[in-house]
């Protein structure tokens, strides 16, 4: 087992996955959202960085090849659990999250069954776009939580009618409610749209992997 710098970065990303959930145990919101967002974005950046270093320094290894997809899936799955758990359980959020979770479990099961044969199945560039779409969507949804809780903190003690009047421009915006509300709405819409795109790409790549694996699954 060779612990090169790329492998160390991958290991740190793997350890960061449960830390995203732990943030919500030890910190109140919106601080937990901030820490989770920064931790998730930092881990997503290392996803590109460790692969780039491994190729540039010719330090690609079997350990890195094994840990890299595990770290990616752990980050995505745990982050989705946190987001769904702290949301209003909207079906528009739960459904794409379920699609992503199902695909990852299904493909992981096939890889375990195929054993060494799984390494011969070529990963398409679309699979990389799938992972990118998932991570960007999750980062934007974490950002929505930040906007939402700063909006709540700034409007504490105000009635719903007063908040609506401030957002509509009928009252003076002394607390910056308008830009916080706009940020919350648009980050939520963008994050949801990106999550659906990620779910679609997840289904397509999952079907592609199953199609390639099918000859090896037949007796």
C-alpha positions in Angstrom: 0.0 0.0 0.0 1.7 3.2 -1.2 0.6 6.4 0.6 1.5 9.0 -2.0 0.3 12.6 -1.9 -2.6 11.9 -4.3 -3.6 9.0 -2.1 -3.4 11.1 1.0 -5.7 13.7 -0.6 -8.1 10.9 -1.5 -8.0 9.6 2.0 -8.7 13.0 3.4 -11.7 13.4 1.1 -13.0 10.0 2.3 -12.7 11.2 5.9 -14.4 14.5 5.1 -17.5 12.6 4.0 -18.9 11.8 7.5 -17.5 15.1 8.8 -20.2 16.9 6.6 -22.9 15.2 8.7 -20.9 15.7 12.0 -21.0 19.5 11.4 -24.7 19.5 12.1 -24.2 17.7 15.4 -21.7 20.2 16.9 -22.7 23.5 15.3 -26.0 25.4 15.0 -27.3 26.7 11.7 -26.2 28.6 9.6 -22.7 27.9 10.9 -23.2 24.2 10.3 -24.3 25.0 6.7 -21.2 27.1 6.2 -18.8 24.5 7.5 -20.5 21.7 5.5 -20.4 23.9 2.4 -16.7 24.7 2.8 -15.8 21.1 3.6 -17.8 19.8 0.7 -16.3 22.3 -1.8 -12.8 21.6 -0.5 -13.3 17.9 -0.9 -14.7 18.4 -4.4 -11.6 20.4 -5.4 -9.3 17.6 -4.1 -11.3 15.2 -6.3 -9.9 16.9 -9.4 -6.5 17.8 -7.8 -5.5 14.3 -6.6 -6.3 12.8 -10.0 -4.3 15.5 -11.8 -1.3 15.0 -9.5 -1.5 11.2 -9.8 -1.4 11.5 -13.6 1.2 14.3 -13.7 3.6 12.6 -11.2 2.9 9.1 -12.6 1.7 8.0 -9.1 -1.4 6.2 -10.2 -2.0 3.2 -7.9 -4.5 0.4 -7.2 -5.1 1.9 -3.8 -6.0 5.3 -5.4 -8.1 3.6 -8.0 -10.1 1.9 -5.2 -10.4 4.8 -2.8 -11.3 7.5 -5.3 -14.8 6.3 -6.4 -15.5 5.3 -2.8 -14.7 8.8 -1.5 -16.8 10.4 -4.3 -19.8 8.2 -3.5 -19.5 8.7 0.2 -19.3 12.5 -0.2 -22.4 12.6 -2.4 -24.5 10.1 -0.5 -23.9 11.6 3.0 -24.4 15.1 1.7 -27.7 14.1 0.1 -28.8 12.5 3.4 -28.0 15.7 5.3 -29.8 17.9 2.7 -32.9 15.7 2.5 -33.0 15.3 6.3 -32.9 19.0 6.9 -35.4 19.9 4.1 -39.2 19.8 4.2 -39.0 16.3 2.5 -40.2 17.7 -0.8 -40.7 14.9 -3.3 -38.9 17.2 -5.9 -35.8 16.7 -3.7 -36.4 13.2 -2.5 -37.0 11.7 -5.9 -33.7 12.7 -7.6 -31.8 11.8 -4.4 -33.4 8.4 -4.4 -32.5 7.9 -8.1 -28.8 8.8 -7.3 -28.7 6.5 -4.3 -30.3 3.6 -6.1 -27.9 3.8 -9.0 -24.8 4.0 -6.8 -25.9 0.9 -4.8 -26.9 -1.0 -7.9 -23.6 -0.3 -9.7 -21.5 -1.0 -6.6 -23.3 -4.4 -6.3 -22.5 -5.2 -9.9 -18.9 -4.3 -9.5 -18.6 -6.5 -6.4 -20.1 -9.4 -8.4 -17.9 -8.9 -11.4 -14.7 -8.6 -9.3 -11.6 -8.0 -11.4 -13.7 -7.9 -14.6 -15.2 -4.6 -13.4 -11.8 -2.9 -14.0 -12.0 -3.7 -17.7 -15.3 -1.8 -18.2 -14.4 1.6 -19.6 -15.7 4.6 -17.7 -17.2 7.2 -20.1 -16.6 11.0 -19.9 -20.3 11.3 -19.1 -19.7 9.5 -15.8 -17.3 12.3 -14.9 -19.9 14.9 -15.8 -22.4 13.0 -13.7 -20.1 13.3 -10.6 -19.4 17.0 -11.3 -23.2 17.8 -11.7 -23.9 16.0 -8.4 -21.2 17.9 -6.5 -22.1 21.3 -7.9 -25.8 20.7 -7.2 -25.1 19.7 -3.6 -22.8 22.7 -3.0 -25.6 25.0 -4.3 -28.2 23.4 -2.1 -25.9 23.9 0.9 -25.6 27.5 -0.1 -29.4 27.8 -0.1 -29.3 26.7 3.6 -26.9 29.6 4.3 -29.2 32.2 2.7 -32.3 30.8 4.3 -30.9 31.0 7.8 -29.4 34.4 7.5 -32.8 35.5 6.2 -34.5 34.0 9.2 -32.0 35.7 11.6 -32.4 39.1 9.9 -36.2 39.0 10.0 -36.5 37.8 13.6 -39.6 39.3 15.2 -41.1 40.6 11.9 -44.5 39.5 10.7 -44.9 37.6 7.4 -46.7 40.6 5.9 -43.9 42.9 6.9 -41.2 40.6 5.4 -43.3 40.4 2.1 -43.5 44.2 2.0 -39.8 44.6 2.4 -39.0 42.0 -0.2 -41.5 43.6 -2.6 -39.9 47.0 -2.0 -42.8 48.6 -0.2 -40.8 49.1 2.9 -37.2 50.1 3.4 -34.8 47.1 3.5 -32.6 47.9 6.5 -31.5 44.3 7.1 -30.7 43.2 3.6 -33.7 40.9 3.4 -34.2 41.3 -0.3 -30.8 40.0 -1.4 -31.0 37.2 1.1 -34.4 36.2 -0.1 -33.3 36.3 -3.7 -30.3 34.3 -2.9 -32.4 31.7 -1.1 -34.9 31.4 -3.9 -32.5 31.2 -6.8 -29.9 28.9 -5.1 -32.8 26.6 -4.3 -34.1 26.6 -7.9 -30.6 26.2 -9.4 -29.7 23.5 -6.9 -32.9 21.6 -7.6 -32.5 21.9 -11.4 -28.8 20.7 -11.2 -29.8 17.8 -8.9 -32.4 16.6 -11.5 -29.8 16.9 -14.3 -27.4 14.9 -12.1 -30.1 12.3 -11.5 -30.7 12.0 -15.3 -27.0 11.6 -16.0 -26.9 9.1 -13.1 -29.6 7.0 -14.8 -27.9 7.2 -18.2 -24.5 6.2 -16.9 -26.0 3.5 -14.8 -27.8 2.0 -17.8 -24.6 2.3 -19.8 -22.6 0.4 -17.2 -25.3 -2.3 -16.9 -25.3 -2.7 -20.7 -21.5 -3.1 -20.8 -21.6 -5.5 -17.8 -24.5 -7.6 -19.2 -22.3 -10.1 -21.2 -20.3 -10.8 -18.1 -23.4 -11.4 -16.0 -24.7 -14.2 -18.2 -23.7 -17.7 -17.3 
